[in-house]
Amino acid sequence: MPPPDPHIHGDTVAQLAAVGIPVTDEGLERARRRLAEARERRTPERLIAVRRQLGLDSSTGT
């Protein structure tokens, strides 16, 4: 995974801090790990199963 864009990262941290939400390096790393884990679970087979469960036709993308 590419490192975050420092300009965007800085802006986001500053915006969160402005509304009273502290952002720590540990919290950022935990969030990155959770996102990576979720990305690994999104397999094509799982997406097809979810589409079927929702009643969407996985062959046409609708």
N, C-alpha and C positions, 0 to 999 in steps of 0.2 A: 504494500500500500504506500503510495507516495506521501511524503510529509505534507502537513497542511500548509497552505499558503500563509506566510506570516502576516501579510497585510489583512487578509480576511480574518485570520485567527485573532489578531490584535483587536480588530474592530468588534468582533463578536464578544470577546472577553470584556472589553470596555463597555459595551452596551448592556451586558448582563450585570456587570458591577454597578452601573448607573441606576439599575432598578433593584439593587440590593441582593443580587445572586452572586455569591462568591464562587470563583472558578479556581480550582487548584490543579497542579500538574498531575496529582494522583487521580483526581476526578476525570481529567481529560484522558488519561491512559486507560482508566476503567471503561469509559465510554467508547474509546477506540476498540478495546478488546470485545466489548459487547456487540458493536457494529460488525466487526470481523466475524464473530461467531454467527450472527444472524445471516450475514452474507454467505457463509459456508452452508447454512441450512437451506438456502434458496436454490435448490437444484431444479433442472427442467422437469424431472419427474414429479417433484413436489408441487411445482406450479401447475402442472396438468391436473394433479389430484385436487388442488384447491379450486381450479376453474370448474371441474366436474361437480364438486361439492356445492358450488354456487350456482350450478345450472347453466354455466356458460359453455359454449361450444369451443373446445380447445383447438379444433382443426381449422377454424376460420378466423380466430382471434376476436370473435365478437361475444 
